[in-house]
Amino acid sequence: MSAWTKFLNLLKKDPVVDGNDTFNVQTMLNENWDKIDGAIGDVTTPAQKMGLTGELSIGKALGVLAEVGNVHVWRRTTITGSPSYSLSGIHEQSTVNVGHINSPSNNIVGDSVVVNDDLSISINSPTTVAIKSIEEAQSTLIGKFWAESTTANIIYFFPPTATFTRPGGQNYVKATGYQTVVAIPAGTHTTFHTSTNPNAYTEGTVGDTTIEYLGSLGDKARIEMGSYVGTGTYGSSNPNSLTFDFAPKLVIIERDYSAPRISVFICGVTFTSYSSSSSSDNKIELTWTDKTISWSAASTDAQLNLTPIESGSYKGKGKYFFIAIG
């Protein structure tokens, strides 16, 4: 008497009762094989998604799942191309001083800019200019890149629609309708690699390729919170730093004050800004070292290191709270 299996409903014959039945290839073999094939499905795609190569079988895939927690993951990032730049939107409401009718500064101007690997920008083959009039500004700066000096943090571009004025007859020559130059990092190609061997890949940078260890499958996100009190120091020789029990991927710091300020640090970013202002005083330089992040800026406020005030409307100004996720 025929029977069927519990899960895939495969046909089974009883050799005693059904021994004299004619062997039916379709029902006794083909239909059973089709049911098995449909239940298992594509065995190679899941294994490939796990990063397996070579034998792409269910056994290999299940072996990876059995090793969750022991499967290590690396990220390989290869730089492609070179850094470039773009121009900001046109600044219609703000002005920049580009000259003075009596004592103009020596500024620099050029036809093109260079974006370096560290994303710093400089004017290519600059010439020195000292602008004394509106007419001189128009003839010298339209269609050109301009900066206050070779070490300036901001480089300006003056499109044909830029205008130059001396508001109220003052001595300064001012420009509006300008654009600023923004660096764009080189392109990257990223792949991920897995292995049960924790030493399968070596972290570090060789040429244009960087390998970074990300952890093991099954690792849980870790969070650490805390606070610190500002000391009033600033600058690259007096950086702030925080060390955690793990390698942080995201750090958020907020000032405890009636006018709060929040700074967000993302792992790998080496420069950020304390506010939306383009002033160099608000630039924060970051350094990531394993479980430690350190940073510095050109002022105690930007460096998130103001000293606390114990009374009055500024009470609590120098206390900072942070949260790290890794």
C-alpha positions as a Markdown table, in Angstrom:
| # | Residue | x | y | z |
|---|---|---|---|---|
| 1 | Met | 0.0 | 0.0 | 0.0 |
| 2 | Ser | 1.4 | 3.4 | -1.0 |
| 3 | Ala | 2.3 | 6.0 | 1.6 |
| 4 | Trp | 3.7 | 9.6 | 1.5 |
| 5 | Thr | 6.4 | 11.3 | 3.5 |
| 6 | Lys | 5.5 | 13.9 | 6.2 |
| 7 | Phe | 7.2 | 17.1 | 4.8 |
| 8 | Leu | 7.7 | 16.8 | 1.1 |
| 9 | Asn | 4.8 | 14.4 | 0.4 |
| 10 | Leu | 7.1 | 12.0 | -1.5 |
| 11 | Leu | 5.6 | 8.7 | -2.7 |
| 12 | Lys | 6.7 | 5.6 | -1.0 |
| 13 | Lys | 5.9 | 2.0 | -2.0 |
| 14 | Asp | 5.5 | -0.9 | 0.3 |
| 15 | Pro | 7.6 | -3.8 | -1.2 |
| 16 | Val | 5.4 | -6.4 | 0.4 |
| 17 | Val | 2.0 | -5.0 | -0.6 |
| 18 | Asp | 3.0 | -3.2 | -3.8 |
| 19 | Gly | 5.7 | -5.6 | -4.9 |
| 20 | Asn | 3.7 | -6.7 | -8.0 |
| 21 | Asp | 2.9 | -3.2 | -9.2 |
| 22 | Thr | 4.3 | -2.0 | -12.5 |
| 23 | Phe | 7.2 | 0.4 | -11.9 |
| 24 | Asn | 6.0 | 3.9 | -12.8 |
| 25 | Val | 9.0 | 6.1 | -13.6 |
| 26 | Gln | 6.9 | 9.3 | -13.5 |
| 27 | Thr | 5.2 | 8.8 | -10.2 |
| 28 | Met | 7.8 | 6.8 | -8.4 |
| 29 | Leu | 10.9 | 8.8 | -9.5 |
| 30 | Asn | 10.3 | 12.0 | -11.5 |
| 31 | Glu | 7.6 | 13.5 | -9.4 |
| 32 | Asn | 9.6 | 12.8 | -6.2 |
| 33 | Trp | 12.7 | 14.4 | -7.7 |
| 34 | Asp | 10.8 | 17.5 | -8.7 |
| 35 | Lys | 9.4 | 17.9 | -5.2 |
| 36 | Ile | 12.9 | 17.6 | -3.7 |
| 37 | Asp | 14.4 | 20.0 | -6.2 |
| 38 | Gly | 11.6 | 22.6 | -5.6 |
| 39 | Ala | 12.0 | 22.3 | -1.8 |
| 40 | Ile | 15.7 | 22.9 | -1.8 |
| 41 | Gly | 15.8 | 25.6 | -4.5 |
| 42 | Asp | 18.9 | 27.4 | -5.6 |
| 43 | Val | 21.8 | 26.2 | -3.5 |
| 44 | Thr | 24.5 | 28.4 | -5.0 |
| 45 | Thr | 23.1 | 31.9 | -4.5 |
| 46 | Pro | 22.9 | 31.8 | -0.7 |
| 47 | Ala | 26.4 | 30.4 | -0.5 |
| 48 | Gln | 27.7 | 33.2 | -2.8 |
| 49 | Lys | 25.9 | 35.8 | -0.7 |
| 50 | Met | 27.9 | 34.4 | 2.3 |
| 51 | Gly | 31.1 | 35.1 | 0.4 |
| 52 | Leu | 31.9 | 31.5 | -0.3 |
| 53 | Thr | 33.8 | 30.4 | -3.4 |
| 54 | Gly | 34.7 | 27.0 | -4.7 |
| 55 | Glu | 32.2 | 24.4 | -3.7 |
| 56 | Leu | 28.8 | 26.2 | -3.5 |
| 57 | Ser | 26.7 | 23.6 | -1.6 |
| 58 | Ile | 24.1 | 23.5 | 1.1 |
| 59 | Gly | 26.6 | 21.9 | 3.4 |
| 60 | Lys | 29.1 | 24.7 | 2.9 |
| 61 | Ala | 26.4 | 27.3 | 3.5 |
| 62 | Leu | 25.2 | 25.6 | 6.6 |
| 63 | Gly | 28.7 | 25.2 | 7.8 |
| 64 | Val | 29.1 | 29.0 | 7.6 |
| 65 | Leu | 25.9 | 29.5 | 9.6 |
| 66 | Ala | 27.2 | 27.0 | 12.2 |
| 67 | Glu | 30.3 | 29.2 | 12.5 |
| 68 | Val | 28.4 | 32.5 | 13.0 |
| 69 | Gly | 30.4 | 34.4 | 15.6 |
| 70 | Asn | 33.6 | 32.8 | 14.2 |
| 71 | Val | 33.3 | 34.1 | 10.6 |
| 72 | His | 35.4 | 37.3 | 10.3 |
| 73 | Val | 34.6 | 40.1 | 7.9 |
| 74 | Trp | 37.0 | 42.6 | 6.2 |
| 75 | Arg | 36.3 | 45.6 | 4.0 |
| 76 | Arg | 38.6 | 46.2 | 1.0 |
| 77 | Thr | 38.5 | 49.8 | -0.4 |
| 78 | Thr | 40.4 | 50.7 | -3.5 |
| 79 | Ile | 40.7 | 54.3 | -4.6 |
| 80 | Thr | 39.9 | 54.9 | -8.2 |
| 81 | Gly | 40.6 | 58.1 | -10.1 |
| 82 | Ser | 41.8 | 61.3 | -8.4 |
| 83 | Pro | 40.2 | 63.9 | -6.1 |
| 84 | Ser | 38.3 | 66.7 | -7.9 |
| 85 | Tyr | 36.2 | 69.7 | -7.1 |
| 86 | Ser | 32.9 | 71.4 | -7.6 |
| 87 | Leu | 31.6 | 74.9 | -7.1 |
| 88 | Ser | 29.1 | 75.9 | -4.5 |
| 89 | Gly | 25.9 | 77.7 | -5.2 |
| 90 | Ile | 26.2 | 81.4 | -5.9 |
| 91 | His | 26.4 | 83.5 | -2.8 |
| 92 | Glu | 24.0 | 86.4 | -3.4 |
| 93 | Gln | 23.5 | 87.7 | 0.1 |
| 94 | Ser | 27.0 | 87.7 | 1.4 |
| 95 | Thr | 30.1 | 89.6 | 0.4 |
| 96 | Val | 33.9 | 89.2 | 0.5 |
| 97 | Asn | 36.5 | 91.9 | 0.5 |
| 98 | Val | 38.7 | 91.6 | -2.6 |
| 99 | Gly | 40.5 | 95.0 | -2.6 |
| 100 | His | 41.1 | 98.4 | -1.0 |
| 101 | Ile | 41.4 | 101.7 | -2.9 |
| 102 | Asn | 44.3 | 102.9 | -0.7 |
| 103 | Ser | 46.1 | 100.0 | 0.8 |
| 104 | Pro | 45.2 | 96.8 | -1.0 |
| 105 | Ser | 46.5 | 93.4 | 0.2 |
| 106 | Asn | 48.5 | 91.1 | -2.0 |
| 107 | Asn | 46.2 | 88.3 | -2.9 |
| 108 | Ile | 46.5 | 85.5 | -5.4 |
| 109 | Val | 44.5 | 84.7 | -8.6 |
| 110 | Gly | 44.7 | 81.9 | -11.2 |
| 111 | Asp | 42.9 | 80.1 | -14.0 |
| 112 | Ser | 42.6 | 76.7 | -12.3 |
| 113 | Val | 42.9 | 74.9 | -9.0 |
| 114 | Val | 44.5 | 71.7 | -7.8 |
| 115 | Val | 42.9 | 69.2 | -5.3 |
| 116 | Asn | 45.5 | 67.3 | -3.3 |
| 117 | Asp | 45.1 | 63.8 | -1.9 |
| 118 | Asp | 44.3 | 65.2 | 1.6 |
| 119 | Leu | 41.5 | 67.3 | -0.1 |
| 120 | Ser | 43.3 | 70.6 | 0.5 |
| 121 | Ile | 42.8 | 72.9 | -2.5 |
| 122 | Ser | 45.3 | 75.4 | -4.0 |
| 123 | Ile | 45.4 | 77.7 | -7.0 |
| 124 | Asn | 47.5 | 76.3 | -9.8 |
| 125 | Ser | 50.3 | 78.7 | -10.8 |
| 126 | Pro | 48.9 | 81.7 | -9.0 |
| 127 | Thr | 49.9 | 85.3 | -9.7 |
| 128 | Thr | 49.8 | 88.1 | -7.1 |
| 129 | Val | 47.2 | 90.9 | -7.4 |
| 130 | Ala | 46.5 | 94.0 | -5.4 |
| 131 | Ile | 43.1 | 95.3 | -6.4 |
| 132 | Lys | 42.4 | 99.1 | -5.9 |
| 133 | Ser | 39.1 | 99.6 | -7.8 |
| 134 | Ile | 35.8 | 98.1 | -8.9 |
| 135 | Glu | 37.0 | 98.2 | -12.6 |
| 136 | Glu | 40.2 | 96.4 | -11.7 |
| 137 | Ala | 38.3 | 93.8 | -9.8 |
| 138 | Gln | 36.0 | 93.2 | -12.8 |
| 139 | Ser | 38.9 | 92.9 | -15.3 |
| 140 | Thr | 41.0 | 90.7 | -13.0 |
| 141 | Leu | 38.7 | 88.4 | -11.2 |
| 142 | Ile | 35.8 | 87.5 | -13.5 |
| 143 | Gly | 36.2 | 83.8 | -14.6 |
| 144 | Lys | 39.1 | 83.4 | -12.2 |
| 145 | Phe | 39.9 | 81.6 | -8.9 |
| 146 | Trp | 41.0 | 84.0 | -6.0 |
| 147 | Ala | 42.3 | 83.6 | -2.5 |
| 148 | Glu | 43.6 | 85.9 | 0.2 |
| 149 | Ser | 46.9 | 84.0 | 0.3 |
| 150 | Thr | 48.5 | 80.7 | -0.6 |
| 151 | Thr | 47.6 | 79.3 | 2.8 |
| 152 | Ala | 43.9 | 80.4 | 2.8 |
| 153 | Asn | 41.3 | 77.8 | 3.7 |
| 154 | Ile | 38.7 | 79.2 | 1.2 |
| 155 | Ile | 39.2 | 79.6 | -2.5 |
| 156 | Tyr | 36.6 | 81.7 | -4.4 |
| 157 | Phe | 35.5 | 81.7 | -8.0 |
| 158 | Phe | 33.9 | 84.7 | -9.7 |
| 159 | Pro | 31.4 | 83.8 | -12.5 |
| 160 | Pro | 30.4 | 86.3 | -15.1 |
| 161 | Thr | 27.4 | 87.3 | -13.0 |
| 162 | Ala | 29.5 | 88.3 | -10.0 |
| 163 | Thr | 29.4 | 92.0 | -9.0 |
| 164 | Phe | 31.9 | 94.3 | -7.3 |
| 165 | Thr | 30.9 | 97.4 | -5.3 |
| 166 | Arg | 32.0 | 99.9 | -2.7 |
| 167 | Pro | 28.9 | 100.1 | -0.5 |
| 168 | Gly | 28.4 | 103.6 | 0.9 |
| 169 | Gly | 31.6 | 104.8 | -0.8 |
| 170 | Gln | 33.7 | 102.9 | 1.7 |
| 171 | Asn | 37.4 | 102.1 | 0.8 |
| 172 | Tyr | 36.9 | 98.3 | 0.5 |
| 173 | Val | 36.0 | 96.7 | -2.8 |
| 174 | Lys | 33.5 | 94.0 | -2.1 |
| 175 | Ala | 32.3 | 91.1 | -4.3 |
| 176 | Thr | 29.0 | 89.3 | -4.2 |
| 177 | Gly | 27.5 | 86.6 | -6.4 |
| 178 | Tyr | 30.7 | 84.5 | -6.0 |
| 179 | Gln | 31.1 | 80.8 | -5.5 |
| 180 | Thr | 33.4 | 78.7 | -3.3 |
| 181 | Val | 35.5 | 75.7 | -4.3 |
| 182 | Val | 34.5 | 72.4 | -2.7 |
| 183 | Ala | 36.8 | 69.3 | -2.7 |
| 184 | Ile | 35.4 | 66.0 | -3.9 |
| 185 | Pro | 37.2 | 62.8 | -2.8 |
| 186 | Ala | 38.5 | 60.3 | -5.3 |
| 187 | Gly | 36.1 | 57.5 | -6.2 |
| 188 | Thr | 36.3 | 54.2 | -4.3 |
| 189 | His | 35.5 | 50.5 | -5.1 |
| 190 | Thr | 34.5 | 48.5 | -2.0 |
| 191 | Thr | 34.3 | 44.7 | -1.6 |
| 192 | Phe | 33.8 | 42.5 | 1.5 |
| 193 | His | 35.6 | 39.3 | 2.4 |
| 194 | Thr | 34.9 | 36.6 | 5.0 |
| 195 | Ser | 36.9 | 33.8 | 6.6 |
| 196 | Thr | 36.8 | 31.7 | 9.7 |
| 197 | Asn | 40.6 | 32.4 | 10.0 |
| 198 | Pro | 41.0 | 35.7 | 11.9 |
| 199 | Asn | 44.3 | 36.3 | 10.2 |
| 200 | Ala | 43.2 | 35.7 | 6.6 |
| 201 | Tyr | 43.7 | 39.3 | 5.7 |
| 202 | Thr | 46.1 | 41.9 | 7.0 |
| 203 | Glu | 44.7 | 45.4 | 7.9 |
| 204 | Gly | 46.4 | 48.4 | 6.5 |
| 205 | Thr | 47.0 | 50.3 | 3.3 |
| 206 | Val | 49.2 | 49.2 | 0.4 |
| 207 | Gly | 49.2 | 51.5 | -2.6 |
| 208 | Asp | 45.6 | 52.5 | -3.3 |
| 209 | Thr | 44.0 | 49.7 | -1.4 |
| 210 | Thr | 43.0 | 49.7 | 2.3 |
| 211 | Ile | 41.8 | 46.6 | 4.2 |
| 212 | Glu | 39.9 | 47.1 | 7.4 |
| 213 | Tyr | 38.7 | 44.5 | 9.8 |
| 214 | Leu | 35.0 | 44.9 | 10.6 |
| 215 | Gly | 34.5 | 42.2 | 13.2 |
| 216 | Ser | 32.8 | 38.8 | 13.1 |
| 217 | Leu | 29.3 | 37.8 | 12.0 |
| 218 | Gly | 26.9 | 37.9 | 14.9 |
| 219 | Asp | 28.8 | 40.7 | 16.7 |
| 220 | Lys | 26.3 | 43.1 | 18.3 |
| 221 | Ala | 26.6 | 46.9 | 18.2 |
| 222 | Arg | 28.2 | 48.3 | 21.2 |
| 223 | Ile | 27.3 | 51.7 | 22.8 |
| 224 | Glu | 29.2 | 53.7 | 25.4 |
| 225 | Met | 28.1 | 57.0 | 27.0 |
| 226 | Gly | 29.7 | 59.4 | 29.3 |
| 227 | Ser | 30.6 | 63.1 | 29.9 |
| 228 | Tyr | 33.6 | 65.3 | 30.4 |
| 229 | Val | 34.4 | 68.8 | 31.5 |
| 230 | Gly | 36.2 | 71.3 | 29.3 |
| 231 | Thr | 39.7 | 72.5 | 30.3 |
| 232 | Gly | 39.9 | 75.6 | 28.1 |
| 233 | Thr | 42.8 | 74.5 | 25.9 |
| 234 | Tyr | 42.7 | 74.1 | 22.1 |
| 235 | Gly | 44.9 | 73.6 | 19.1 |
| 236 | Ser | 46.9 | 70.7 | 17.6 |
| 237 | Ser | 49.3 | 70.7 | 20.5 |
| 238 | Asn | 46.4 | 70.4 | 23.0 |
| 239 | Pro | 43.9 | 67.9 | 21.5 |
| 240 | Asn | 40.9 | 66.4 | 23.2 |
| 241 | Ser | 40.6 | 62.6 | 23.2 |
| 242 | Leu | 38.2 | 59.9 | 24.2 |
| 243 | Thr | 39.1 | 56.2 | 24.5 |
| 244 | Phe | 36.4 | 53.5 | 24.5 |
| 245 | Asp | 36.2 | 49.8 | 25.2 |
| 246 | Phe | 35.8 | 49.2 | 21.5 |
| 247 | Ala | 36.6 | 50.8 | 18.1 |
| 248 | Pro | 34.0 | 53.5 | 17.7 |
| 249 | Lys | 32.3 | 54.0 | 14.3 |
| 250 | Leu | 30.2 | 57.0 | 15.3 |
| 251 | Val | 30.7 | 59.5 | 18.1 |
| 252 | Ile | 28.2 | 62.3 | 19.0 |
| 253 | Ile | 29.1 | 65.0 | 21.5 |
| 254 | Glu | 26.6 | 67.6 | 22.8 |
| 255 | Arg | 27.3 | 70.6 | 25.0 |
| 256 | Asp | 25.1 | 70.9 | 28.1 |
| 257 | Tyr | 23.9 | 74.5 | 27.7 |
| 258 | Ser | 20.8 | 76.5 | 26.9 |
| 259 | Ala | 22.2 | 77.0 | 23.4 |
| 260 | Pro | 23.3 | 73.4 | 22.8 |
| 261 | Arg | 25.8 | 72.4 | 20.1 |
| 262 | Ile | 26.0 | 68.9 | 18.6 |
| 263 | Ser | 29.1 | 67.6 | 16.8 |
| 264 | Val | 28.9 | 64.3 | 14.9 |
| 265 | Phe | 32.2 | 62.3 | 14.2 |
| 266 | Ile | 32.0 | 59.5 | 11.7 |
| 267 | Cys | 34.9 | 57.0 | 11.6 |
| 268 | Gly | 37.3 | 57.7 | 8.8 |
| 269 | Val | 36.4 | 61.4 | 8.5 |
| 270 | Thr | 39.5 | 63.5 | 9.3 |
| 271 | Phe | 38.0 | 67.0 | 9.0 |
| 272 | Thr | 34.6 | 68.3 | 10.0 |
| 273 | Ser | 33.1 | 71.6 | 11.0 |
| 274 | Tyr | 31.7 | 72.8 | 14.4 |
| 275 | Ser | 28.9 | 74.7 | 12.6 |
| 276 | Ser | 27.7 | 75.5 | 9.1 |
| 277 | Ser | 30.1 | 78.4 | 8.9 |
| 278 | Ser | 33.0 | 78.1 | 6.5 |
| 279 | Ser | 35.3 | 79.9 | 8.9 |
| 280 | Ser | 38.6 | 78.2 | 9.6 |
| 281 | Asp | 38.0 | 78.7 | 13.3 |
| 282 | Asn | 35.2 | 76.2 | 13.1 |
| 283 | Lys | 37.2 | 73.4 | 11.4 |
| 284 | Ile | 37.8 | 70.3 | 13.5 |
| 285 | Glu | 40.7 | 67.9 | 12.7 |
| 286 | Leu | 40.1 | 64.3 | 13.7 |
| 287 | Thr | 42.4 | 61.4 | 14.4 |
| 288 | Trp | 41.1 | 57.8 | 14.7 |
| 289 | Thr | 43.4 | 55.3 | 16.4 |
| 290 | Asp | 41.9 | 51.9 | 17.2 |
| 291 | Lys | 39.7 | 52.6 | 20.3 |
| 292 | Thr | 40.6 | 56.3 | 20.6 |
| 293 | Ile | 39.4 | 59.4 | 18.8 |
| 294 | Ser | 41.2 | 62.7 | 19.2 |
| 295 | Trp | 40.4 | 66.1 | 17.8 |
| 296 | Ser | 41.6 | 69.7 | 17.8 |
| 297 | Ala | 40.4 | 73.1 | 16.5 |
| 298 | Ala | 41.5 | 76.7 | 16.4 |
| 299 | Ser | 39.3 | 77.8 | 19.4 |
| 300 | Thr | 38.1 | 76.3 | 22.7 |
| 301 | Asp | 34.5 | 76.5 | 21.5 |
| 302 | Ala | 35.1 | 74.7 | 18.2 |
| 303 | Gln | 37.2 | 72.1 | 20.0 |
| 304 | Leu | 34.4 | 71.4 | 22.4 |
| 305 | Asn | 36.6 | 72.3 | 25.4 |
| 306 | Leu | 35.1 | 75.4 | 27.0 |
| 307 | Thr | 35.7 | 75.6 | 30.8 |
| 308 | Pro | 32.5 | 75.4 | 32.9 |
| 309 | Ile | 30.8 | 78.4 | 34.4 |
| 310 | Glu | 29.1 | 77.7 | 37.7 |
| 311 | Ser | 26.5 | 80.5 | 37.9 |
| 312 | Gly | 24.5 | 82.9 | 35.8 |
| 313 | Ser | 23.0 | 82.5 | 32.3 |
| 314 | Tyr | 26.0 | 80.5 | 31.1 |
| 315 | Lys | 25.9 | 77.9 | 33.9 |
| 316 | Gly | 27.0 | 74.5 | 32.7 |
| 317 | Lys | 28.5 | 75.8 | 29.5 |
| 318 | Gly | 31.7 | 73.7 | 29.7 |
| 319 | Lys | 30.2 | 70.2 | 30.4 |
| 320 | Tyr | 29.9 | 67.8 | 27.4 |
| 321 | Phe | 28.0 | 64.5 | 27.0 |
| 322 | Phe | 29.0 | 61.9 | 24.4 |
| 323 | Ile | 27.7 | 58.7 | 23.0 |
| 324 | Ala | 29.8 | 56.2 | 20.9 |
| 325 | Ile | 28.6 | 53.4 | 18.8 |
| 326 | Gly | 30.8 | 50.7 | 17.4 |
